[in-house]
Amino acid sequence: MAKLKISGPWTGVLDVELDIWTVPMLREEIARRSNCGVESINLISGGKILKDGDGSEKLIHLGLKNNSRILARRVSTEEGKALKDELMAEEERSTRLARVKAAATALAERHANGFLPVEDFNIELEDQSGQKVNFGSETDQKAIMMGLMLHANAKQLIRKGNYKDALEVLIMGEEAFSLCNPKLIEFVDNVSILQIDMVWCYFMLKDIKFLSDAGIRLARAREGIERSHGKDSSRVRILQAGCHPELALHLRLELLEGVAAYHSCKFDKAREAINSARAKYFQLQVSDEALSHVMDMGFKEREAKRALRMCHQDVCKAVDFLFEERAKRERRREEDIRRQEEIMEQKLYGMTPSKKAVNLQILKELASIGYEKELAAEALRRNENDLQKALDDLISPESNSVIQNAIESRKRKRQHKTADDAVDNLVRMGFDRTKAGAAFEAGGSLEQALIILSELETNTTVNGQPDSVTAALASEGTSSSLSNIAENQMLDTFDDGEGPEGEEDRDLEMEDELARELDGASAVSDYDLDVTKEGEAITEYLNLLETTMNSEKA
């Protein structure tokens, strides 16, 4: 039994069992002794408000111990309800942020290490030209994938104006990128763009406490941008066929540098940076005439504006850019379809003992020298995609025979599962299980079984059964694939890896949200910024600088 020292509407000492009592229990007891409602009592310990949570967390787990002091504060019922709602909203927010991080971690884990995807898509890394790239080790791949997913999620939150949550997600993304070998990400601009986005959130939140941190992050961002884009963005220009996709990004960077300088009382530096940002802002303004010309070619307003901004208002270049983007999207769509087909094929072959997918490139090599594809796939699956070991098994008559038996066993197992699932569906529709099983065996598919069972309801023979079902029922006791399950016992231990697992504890909703945010992204997505707010900020700070200069003269 521990003692808690209470002060507030009621002052005294409470004897409690810390490993049994919860915050709601403590609040209720103090409210009773204070002769007030439970909702009008707030509890504070160690400078923190004690939250109810789900009502199950014990006081001992909140850090309370013998002789802990607790301040009980009495508030109005309305204030108490408002605070409770605020705490619940904060709890919900924290839960969602934790879900985002967990989902990004799970997706990166599955897609960076060669595991057989449980989805019908695959997450892969690409460079600015759209070519797939491999970054270092599996750990590096996972770190970069996780960082990119979190950054994409944060950008969605920024577009919605939710800068507080966006900042939290960006911090997670920064942590993910920090796990990657610095040499590998030295010449990519993703981390630098993330730094700029973090400072943009600081600016939109109007929180002065971030000022010193903002200057450090902007310096890192500028260094990283210059290193990855080349001198005067020459590398980007080559990759993007002479376009200027990075202009809006540089505008935001210079504006933020100017704002940071202004609040550090470096007014000359602030004026120089903001005037440079202002010049870029005017370069990004699209004329109605140019916009009309591009839209007449069949493009929507948003994509037409983006193309004109990235092509310095050159209509011909903008149209070429848009047609090239459209062609890239079509190539990507075809590639996605091909990859989906590959994933479905890999799922048929099953997973290796370490839960990896069968390597289709190595499988093609084996198939090209005459081995039957399914046989070669099983040999690779058993041997963790080791080509030489798989060949040894295929050449050995004994091993080859074992593999063939395993394939046949798997086929029978799948046939059993297909049949059992079909019969279960028919039973759920209201049909008798025995008749449903016989009908499926006679028809060979769920659709045919339904036709047979429908005939059974309308066209009866002397025995009340249609001939096809009668025949199936007669043979059911001897060789029915629905009842004869003994052959399943022939499956070897490797068959445990037949299909992808990974369904347990998956947050499908959040994983789908992250995947959707990545879908449709292009090499220039990071530079596609609406600079309306930047324009407003430029005007505001130039006015502030003008006022400051006039004050100094006076």
N, C-alpha and C positions, 0 to 999 in steps of 0.2 A: 504494500500500500504506500503510495507516494503522496506528498502534500504539495498542492498548488496554491500560491499566494495570489489572491484576486483583489484587484482594486477597481473602483468605478462606482456604479449605482449601488452595488453591494460590495462591501469590503470584508475579507475574512480569509480563512484557509479551508480548502476543500481536500478531503481525503479521496483519492481516486486510484483505480488500478490502470496504470498507463497502457498495459497490453490488452485491455478490454474496452476502455472508454474511447469514444470517438468525438470529433468536434461537435456534431449535432447533439450528442448526449451532454457534453459540457455546456453548450450554449443553452440547452433546455433547463439544466439545473440552475445556472446563474440567472436566467430569466425568471424562473420560479421564485428564487430567493429575492430578486429585485422587484417582484410584483409587476412585471411588464411582459409584453408579448415576445415570443422567440425572435420574430423578424426585426424587432427593434434593438437587438443586441449584436454588436460587432466585437470580436475578440482579436486582440493584438498581442503577439509574443515575439520578442527579439526584433521588433521593428517591422514585422510582417503580419498581414491579416491572415488569420487561420480560416481556411476555406473548408466547406463541407465536403467537397469532392463528390465521390459516389456514396459517401456515408459509411464506408467500411474501413477506411484507413485509421489505424489506432494512433493515439496520442504519442506513444513511444516512437513511432516511425516518423513523426513530425519534429523530432528532436527535443520534445519536452521530457523533463526528468524531475526528480525530487527537488522541491523548493523553487521550481521555475515560477517566474512572475508573469501574470497575465493581466492585461488592461482590458476591462470590459467597458465599451463605450456605448452609451444609449443614444439612439437616433430616432427620428420620426419614422412612422410606419412606411410612409412614402419613400423616404430616403433609404430606409432599410431595404425595401423592395427594389429600388433603383440600384443600390449597391449589389444586391443579390443577382439582379439581372446582368449587371456589369461583370461580376465574377463568373457567372455562367457563360457569358459571351467570351470572356478571356479563356475560360477552360475549353470551350469549343474551338476557339482559335488555336490554342496550344495543341489540342488533339489533332486538328487538321494539319498543322505544320509537321507534327510527328508522323502523320500518315504519308505526307508528301515525301519526307526523307526516307521512310521505310520502303515506299513503293519504288522510288528511284534506285535505292540500294538493291532491291530485289531484281528489278529489270536489268540493271547493269551487271549484276552477278550472273544472271542467266545468259545474257547476250554477249558477254565479254570473254567467256571461258570455253566456248564451244559446246555448252550444254545443248541438248535438243530442245528447241523452243516449245513451250506449252501453248504459245499463241500461233496464229497463222501468218506472223510477220517476223522480221528480224531487224534488230537495230545495228546499223553499221556506221562507221566513221568515214567521212568524205572530206576531200580538200576543196579549195575554192573552185577548182575546175570540174568538180563533181566526181572525181575519181576516188574509189575506195582506198583507204589507207589503213595500215596496221601500225599502231604506236607501241613499240617496246613489248614489255611483258603483259601477262594477263592482268596484273595489278594496275599497270599503267592504263591499259584499255578500259578497265572497270572505272578507274578514277576519272578519266576523261568523259566517258559516257555519262557517269553520274553527274559530273559538273555541268555538262551540256543540258541534260534533262532538267536539272534544277534551275539553270539559267533561263531555259525556255519557259518554265512555269512562272518564274519571277517576272519575265517580260509581259506575260499575260496579265499578271496582277498589276503591273505598272500601267498597262493600257486601260485597266479598269479603275485606276486611281487609288488602288489599295497599296500605298507606298510602305506602310508599316509592315505588312505581311511580306511584301516583295523584298524588303530589306532583310528580313529573317531568312528567307529562302536563298537570297544572294550570299549571305554569310555561310549557309550550308554548302552552296556551290563553290565558294572560295575554299572551304575546308576540303572538299572533294578534289579540286584541282591541285591542292597542296600535297596530295598523296602521290601525285605523278612525278616522275623524274623531271626536274626542272629543265634539263637539256632538251627533252623531247618537246616541251611546249614553249620553248624560247622563241621560236619563229612562227607561232600562230597567235592571232590577235584575240582569241576568245577570252583569255584572262584579263586582258587590258580593257576590253569592252565591258566585262563584268565590273571592273573597278569604276569605270565611268558611270555605269548604271547605279552602283551603290551611292556614289556622290550625288547623282541626280535625285535619288530617294532622300538623301540628307537635305538637299535643297528644297524639295517639295514638302518635306515635313517641317521646314523652318526651325530646325533645332540647332542652336548655336553651339551646343556641346560637341557637335561633330566637326567643328571648324578645323581643328588641328589635324584630325585624322583625314579630312578631305584633302588637304594640301599634300599629304604623303601619298595618298592613293592616286591623285591626279598626276603627280610626278612619275609614279610607277607606270601609270597608263600611257603617258606620253612616251616614255622610254620604250615600252613594249610595242606601241603602235609604230614608232619610227623604225624599230628593229624588224618587225614583221612586214610592214608595208613598203619598206625601202625608202631611200631618200626621195622626198617630194612625191611619195606614194607611187614610185615607179613600178614596184613589183605588182601592186594592185592593178595598175593601168595595163600591164602586159596580160595578166590573168583575165581581166574583164574587157579585153579588146578595145582599149582606149576610153572606156567609160569612167565616170567618177562616182562610184557608188558610196565612197567614204566621206563625201563632202558634209553630209548632215551630222555624221559622227564627230568630225573635226569641229563643226560649229558648236555642238554641245560641249565638247572638251574645252574649247577656248572660252565659251561663256562661263563654265564652272570655274575655270582658272581665274577669270576676271572677278567673279563673285568672291572667291576665296581671297584674292588679293585685296579687294575692297574692304572686306571685314577684318583684314590684317593691317589696314591703313596704308597699304602700298598702292596709292591712287594712280600713279603714273603707269604702273604695270597693269592695274585693273583696266584703265582706259585703253591701253594698247590691245589687250586681249579681247575686250568687249567690242571694240571697233573692228577687229579682225573677224570676230564672230558675226557682227552686223553685215560686213561685206559678203560673207558666205550666205547669210540669210537672204540677202537680195538676189544672189545667184540662184537660189533654190526656188524663187517665186516663178510660177508658171503663168504664162500669158494665156488669155482666153482663146486667142487665135490659134496658138500652137496646140493647145489642148483639144480644140475642135478638130483640127486636122488629124490628130492621132486617133481620136474617138471615131472619126469617119471611117477608119480602117477596121472598125469592128471591136475595138477594145473598150473596156469599162473605164470610168473616170479615174478610179483609184490607181489602177495599174498604168494608165496613161500618164498621170501626174508623176508617179514614181519613175517611169522611164525617162520623162523629160528632165526631171531633176538630176538623174544619174548621167544624162547625156548632154548636159549644159544647154538645154533648150533646143538641141538640134533635132528637128522633127524626123529626118531620114534615119539618123542613128537610133533615135528612140523607137521607131517602128521596127528596125532591124533587131534591136535589143529584145523587143517584145516577142517577135517571131522566134528568135533563138530561145527565149525563155519557154515559150510554148512547146517548141521541139524538145527541149530538155525535159519538160514535164511529161511529155508523151513517152520519151525514152525511159524515164523513171517509172512510169506506169507499167510499161512492158517488162521492165526489170523486176518490179514488184510482183507482177503476175508469175514470172518465171521463178522467182524466189519462193513464192507461196507454193508453187507446184513442187519445188525441191523439198520444202519442209514437209509437205504431205508425203512425199516419197520416203524421206528419212524416217518419218513416224511409222511407216509400214515396216521398216527394217528394225526398229527398236533402238534402244540405247546400249552403249558399251557398259561394262561393269562399273565404270566411273561416271556413268550418266551422260556421256558425250554422244553426239550424233555420229552416224556413219559418214565418213568423209567421201563425198560424191566424186571428187576429182580422182582419188585413188581407186574408187570403184570403177570409174570409166577406164582406167588403165588396165584393171583386171579383166573387164568385159572386152576390151580391145584385143586381148590375146586369147579369147575364145571361151572364157568361163561364163557360165550362166549367171546373170546379174544377181538373182536372189541368193544363189549359193555363195557368190563372192562377197555379197553384203554381209551375210551371216558370219563368214570367216573373218571379215574386218571387224565386225561388232564384237566377236569373242576376243579378238586380239588388240583391242584399243587402237584400231586403224593402223597397226603396224603392217606394212606391205609385205615384208619378208616372212614374218610369222604367219600371215594369212596365206601366202603362197605355199609355205611348208604344209599347212593343214590341208590345202586343196590338192596338193600333190600326193600326200599320204592317203592310201586307200582307206585305212582304218579311220583316220580323222575325217576324211571326206564323207564316209558313210554316217558317222555320228552327226555331222552337220546336216546332211540330208534328212536324217530322222528327226532332228530338232525342227527343221523347217516344216516337215509334214505335221509334226505334233502341234506346231504353232497354228498352222492352217486349220487343223481340226478344232483347236481351242477357239479360234476366231469364229468358225462356223457355229460352234456351240453358243458363243456369246450372242452372235447375230440372231440365231434362232430363239434363244431365251428372251432376248430383248423384244423380239417381234411378238412372241407369245404373251409376254407381260403386257404389251400394248393392247393386244386383242382382249385379254382378260379385263383390262381397265375399261374397254369399250362395252363390257357386259357379256362376252362370250364365255362358254365353258372352257376351262383350261385344256381338258383332254381333246375336245373337238378342235380348239384353236391350234394345238400342237399338230394334230393330224392334218389340218387344213394347210398349215404352213409347210409341212413336209411334202404334201402333195403339190402345192403351188410353187414353192421355192422362194417366194417373196411375200412381203406383207400385203402388197396390193392384190396379188393373186389369192392369198389366203382370205382376204376380205370378200372377194368375188365368190369364192367357194362357200364361205359361211353365209353369204347373202342368199345363194342358191339353196342352201340348206333350209333357210327360213321359208322359201316359197315353193321349191320343186322337190317334193318328197317321193321316195321310192316305197316299195312294200315295207321296208324296214324303217321308213322315215328318214333315210339318209340319201344324199346324192351318191352316185356310183363312185366318183373320185374320192370322196371322203371315206366311203365304206372300205375301199381298197387301202387307203392310207391307215385307217384304224386297224385293219386286219394285220398289217405288217408292223404296227407300232411296237408290239411286244418283243419283236425279234431284233430289229436293227435300227430303231429310231435314233437319229442323232440327238434327239431331245432328251432321251432317257439314259442312253449309254454313255456314261461319263467316266468309265474306268480308264479309257485311253488318255484322259487328261493327266493321269498319274505318270505318263511316259515323258512329260515335259522335263527337260534338264534344268539345272539350277540357273543357267544363263538366261532362261526365258523370263526370269523375274524382272529383267530390264526391258521387257517388250515395248512398253510405251512410256511416254513422259509422265513423270510424277509432277511435283511442283504445284499441285492444286491446293495443298494444305496451307492454311493461314495466308492465302493471297488476298490482297485488297484489290479486287478486280476493278472496282469503280475508280479508284485513284490511279491504278496502272493504266487504265484506258484513257483517263484524262491526260496523263503525261504523254502517252503515245500519240494522242490526237494533236497535242501541241507541237510535237516533232513532225507530224505528217504535213507535207506540203512546204516545209521549210526549204529555202534555196541558199545558194552561196552568197546571195546579197541580202538575205532576210535581216541580218544583224544591222545593216545600214539603212533599213527602210524605216525612217523616223518621221513622224508628223512634228514639224518644228513650230507649230503655233504657239505653244507655251514658251518656247525658247525666244520667239520674237517679242512676246510680251515682257519677258524678263530682261531682254536687251534694252528695250525702251525704258523700263523701270530703273535699271542701274545706270544708264547714261544720264537720266534725270538726276539721280542721286549724286553722281559724280559732278554734274553741272552745279548742283546746289552746294556741294562741298567746296568746289573751286571758288564760287562766289563768296562763300563764307570766309575763306582764307584771304581773299582780296580785301574784304571789308575789315 
